């Protein structure tokens, strides 16, 4: 079957290349020997212009990070990756620590409470732990919706809503 299709495609290509008239396909090899004198003159003229005006304009290489504005979708994708890395880091640090503290958790919590740490600091640490979980989970649901072909129409609004909802959900988790 594939051999037959190969021969058929070869025959069609041969016909297209040998056709005459307005629908003919001109076959030209892209080698340096096919550069016409006009093209060579244009290339030399443009190279001369670049050499003389490069210092005059001092334009940065595009897209330059100081002038390029990333869309929110780029930030959303970056936060998704960063939150995944944070979750991975928490898994590999908090997991073994929780395993070592088995049976001693009440003593550890009593020790932390006896240190008189300000409540705002405890809340911010809990928020720092809960935010990656909530953001990664909500953004993962969005990615599952994208796999079905839904949510592409208003992706900027959905990304912003997920970002805000993740902080709200993280705040609710910290209050538990």
Secondary structure, 3 states (H helix, E strand, C coil): CHHHHHHHHHHHHHHHHHCCCCCCCCCCCCCHHHCCHHHHHHHHHHHHHHHHHHHHHCCCCCCCCCCCCCCHHHHHHHHHHHHHHHHHHHHHHHHHHHHHCCCCHHHHHHHHHHCCCCHHHHHHHHHHHHHHHHHHHHHHHHHHHHHCCCCCCCHHHHHHHHHHHHHHHHHHHHHC
